[in-house]
Amino acid sequence: MISAVIATATGGPIPGEVQPLESGQITAINLGRNGSETSTVYSSTTTVVAHPSAKDFTDPKVSLILQELRSLATPKKTFENWARTFRCAPEQYFTPISEEDVIRIIQLARLSGKQVKAIGTGHSPSDLACTDGFMINTDKLNKLISVDTQHKTITVQAGMKLHRVHEILKEHNMAMSNLGSISDQSVAGVMATATHGTGVGYSTLCASVLDLTLITANGDKLYCSKTEKPDIFHAAVCSLGSLGIITQMTLQCEAAFRLENKQEPAKLNDVLQNIDSIIHSAEYVRLWWYPHTDNVVIWRANRTNKAVSPQIKGWHTSHWFQYHVYQGLLYVCRFIPRLIPTLARFMFWATQSKPVERVDDSVKVFNFDCLFPQYVNEWAIPWSRTAEALKAIDRFIETGFVSIDSGVGVVTLTDKEKQEGLKVHFPIEIRFVKKDDAWLSPAYGVDSCYIGIIMYRPYGKPVPYKSFWAGFEWIMTLLEGRPHWAKAHSVTYEGLERSYPKMKEFSLIRQRLDPHGMFLNNYLCRHLVPSQATSKAF
């Protein structure tokens, strides 16, 4: 077992889950065997509390609804997330085409005592979407409802993919103000997990939502906005699917714009010494750090009226090199991990060692190729602690030792890691986000720095990652961190309650809208339900 332990000055280790530390508190992490699995098969371990009116499928009323929904169902469907790290076999897999279909599915779930989870693209590298109850694929809830060119807003069904939203906006000379690295996700999925881009003047994408429509556990259609039912709205924008099925959203956009993107190599120490000025040196700023080296890429983008001038293509920027060659080299490193630092230096030299400039439409500058499947972990911490975090991560990678002012700890490495040292993939991405008001956003009330670590899975094969995850989560916890909701993490409800000022209010709304836990699954029970409470899966 890997037992990662943080101990403060008051005593020794106590087994348990990661929780944000208070003064003088001790916490620990237990993370199991080190990265040997190829995927996790989901099965429900929650205690099912049946709705008082629940019936089985032989009941005439249930049988009739099931027959009506037969054309929307895919039998024996197995769901697997994009990274192929989690999969599940839902009892029923539905692909509705209207809100009325969603209401009927929820009615069937209520009558038969089943859980319900909605999915979009399945990009979340966790079991957030998994269920062995009813799964709702929102791909066909993808229609445009309206575009308001005067107020620069768009209203869409929540299953529409972001790339389609961009196409529609372009037709009306509009664009979203900020984006994450990809646009494959559904609108509802992006908002449900508080997906973010980067830029000191921009919040998570949740901040662009003006209103939404939610189908609740009793089948009611609930409309809310910043002015109508504002408490429900601020809870629902980022709610992980726990309040109901979101069927449509209105987003605030703006006039289309171009970005001038400049990126340049830098040294880690120089970046750490000037981090605040770098954060504010452009409208949009991100960093890519190559661990095992002192190499960093500073990525900046500002709005411009200049003509489009795409990046000059070469072998080092080709998909063939960055996808196929890189993946092949990482595959070799599975067997010879000591080559990873050399590979980091080579890839930095080949792809990032020279300044790059380009001008293009905002979407093309914001979005990147995520390459191939990967394990990912990402947390948000206050801007002010960015340099402290990166120093601690660097020290941990090189020594296996966590040491910051808030506490110290040592990760118990595997025998191979003890012999060869911890070897991690690259880059580590650092982005900056303005605080927002979505209750469960990791940036709620705090100007935040998001730090994301990665371990690629070349050709879908597993790599050791859990020691790296253990130390990273310690550091983030000690630095007032909040985990990204889409990623698998080990923080329990009690720890999150201390991190999120509105968690109790959110829980009250969740219990009011879904009193029998129809929309819960294992992930949500771990993180949104108090551990001492009975986990209700309807």
Helices and strands as residue ranges (DSSP letters): E 3-7, E 27-30, E 40-41, H 60-68, G 70-72, E 79-80, E 86-88, E 92-94, H 99-112, E 116-119, E 134-137, E 144-148, E 153-157, H 162-171, E 174-175, H 187-192, G 205-208, E 209-215, E 221-225, H 230-236, E 245-252, E 254-255, E 258-267, H 268-273, H 275-279, E 284-290, E 295-304, G 315-317, H 319-319, I 320-325, H 326-335, G 337-339, H 340-351, E 356-361, H 362-366, E 374-382, G 383-385, H 386-399, E 401-404, E 407-410, H 415-420, E 428-433, E 448-456, G 458-460, H 466-478, E 482-483, H 493-499, H 503-513, H 522-528
